[in-house]
Amino acid sequence: MDFLVWDEIKMNEKYLNRITFGDCIDNIPHLTDDSIDLFLSDIPYGINLDDWDVLHNNTNSALLGKSPAQEGKTGFKRRGKPINGWSQADRNIGMEYQEWCNNWASKVYQKMKKGSFLFVFGARRTIHRVINAFEDSGFLLKDTMAWKKPSAHHRAQRVSIVLERRGLTEEAKKWDGWRLGNLAPIWEPIAWFMKPYKIGGTITDNILENEVGAMNIGECKLNGSCPTNLLQFGFRRNEKRTHEAQKPLDLIEYLIKLTTREEQIVLDPFMGSGTTAIAAINMNRKFIGFEINQDFYEKSLLRIEEAESKSGLECLPVFQQTLFNANDYNPPAKERGK
Ligand SMILES: C[S@@+](CC[C@H](N)C(=O)[O-])C[C@H]1O[C@@H](n2cnc3c(N)ncnc32)[C@H](O)[C@@H]1O
């Protein structure tokens, strides 16, 4: 083996099968070019869910408890701000989120194998920014799937109550039954991209050369049927929850199984509680991951330790997702009330 190839393998070795504490944007350039088989990441959605989700330069916006209206109201802080914004600068948040995505997606491009797949989780309101950033970085959009959750909170303020608080009794009666906000958010988008392979080549040639770009339908049938792009998965009964944006292991394992072979490398630069790492371990795949928040990072290490020792109950699937009969779906009693 010549020195150049060996040095490149060593570049990934430093990161392989571990979550690295730090900023992925600084670390991704150190990965080996054309080495990643699958990118699977639940990236920050840019909807100001928490400090780590504020990805714009807007300093005068009243985010995360900074406005007088938010003073002392933690519930309000977590719900975010009205979509209308409180200053003109708030209207740039989407564009600035897209620039942030573009900054690292262009770095990821070099690291992916030709013809490899990328699954990027996003928010219904901001996924178009992610798609633009990934397309501008050279990736091709293959599909947009929906992850359907077992249940969703309906947080829509009653207009009549707001009016009553203002003493507008007649108007409150008129608006009885009307609400502000959205319908219960039962699904989240997952953008599915592909890194292009060489023009003039065929997808089969590329599969032979790079071992990526096909779907393992044979092992991903549920109830004997081929999968649809509506993915219906929930948390296992004993799955530990340590991150507010944590994704179900079953969902992540499914996407890994669908698109990779054993021993292939899955990259997740935004690991959170380490769900992608646990799923990769459970599926005998290699992984590379990053996490910038020390608390999440430490918790992810504990989860990995448990998964590796198989002492964690989360390694045992306890309820089978029902992908293909969404209408019949009956969440476990515990989840129904959420
Ligand atoms: C949506 S959460 C991921 C949750 C994860 N899917 C799970 O199941 O726990 C995104 C994570 O990305 C992390 N993050 C944000 N910016 C980052 C960066 N530049 N480098 C590494 N991690 C980052 C955040 O701290 C957060 O934990």
PDBQT file of the ligand as one rigid body, heavy atoms in Angstrom, charges set to zero:
ROOT
HETATM    1  C1  LIG A 401     -31.282  17.666  16.529  1.00  0.00    +0.000 C 
HETATM    2  S1  LIG A 401     -30.016  17.330  17.625  1.00  0.00    +0.000 S 
HETATM    3  C2  LIG A 401     -29.623  15.634  17.313  1.00  0.00    +0.000 C 
HETATM    4  C3  LIG A 401     -30.419  14.664  18.169  1.00  0.00    +0.000 C 
HETATM    5  C4  LIG A 401     -30.104  13.225  17.853  1.00  0.00    +0.000 C 
HETATM    6  N1  LIG A 401     -30.676  12.827  16.595  1.00  0.00    +0.000 N 
HETATM    7  C5  LIG A 401     -30.594  12.277  18.929  1.00  0.00    +0.000 C 
HETATM    8  O1  LIG A 401     -31.329  11.315  18.615  1.00  0.00    +0.000 OA
HETATM    9  O2  LIG A 401     -30.249  12.484  20.086  1.00  0.00    +0.000 OA
HETATM   10  C6  LIG A 401     -28.673  18.186  16.930  1.00  0.00    +0.000 C 
HETATM   11  C7  LIG A 401     -27.419  18.203  17.763  1.00  0.00    +0.000 C 
HETATM   12  O3  LIG A 401     -26.380  18.856  17.015  1.00  0.00    +0.000 OA
HETATM   13  C8  LIG A 401     -25.497  19.481  17.937  1.00  0.00    +0.000 C 
HETATM   14  N2  LIG A 401     -24.730  20.493  17.188  1.00  0.00    +0.000 N 
HETATM   15  C9  LIG A 401     -25.150  21.722  16.783  1.00  0.00    +0.000 A 
HETATM   16  N3  LIG A 401     -24.183  22.349  16.089  1.00  0.00    +0.000 NA
HETATM   17  C10 LIG A 401     -23.122  21.490  16.039  1.00  0.00    +0.000 A 
HETATM   18  C11 LIG A 401     -21.828  21.552  15.450  1.00  0.00    +0.000 A 
HETATM   19  N4  LIG A 401     -21.424  22.641  14.770  1.00  0.00    +0.000 N 
HETATM   20  N5  LIG A 401     -20.986  20.494  15.587  1.00  0.00    +0.000 NA
HETATM   21  C12 LIG A 401     -21.386  19.386  16.280  1.00  0.00    +0.000 A 
HETATM   22  N6  LIG A 401     -22.600  19.279  16.865  1.00  0.00    +0.000 NA
HETATM   23  C13 LIG A 401     -23.468  20.304  16.747  1.00  0.00    +0.000 A 
HETATM   24  C14 LIG A 401     -26.416  20.036  19.002  1.00  0.00    +0.000 C 
HETATM   25  O4  LIG A 401     -25.742  20.256  20.222  1.00  0.00    +0.000 OA
HETATM   26  C15 LIG A 401     -27.502  18.938  19.085  1.00  0.00    +0.000 C 
HETATM   27  O5  LIG A 401     -27.241  18.041  20.141  1.00  0.00    +0.000 OA
ENDROOT
TORSDOF 0
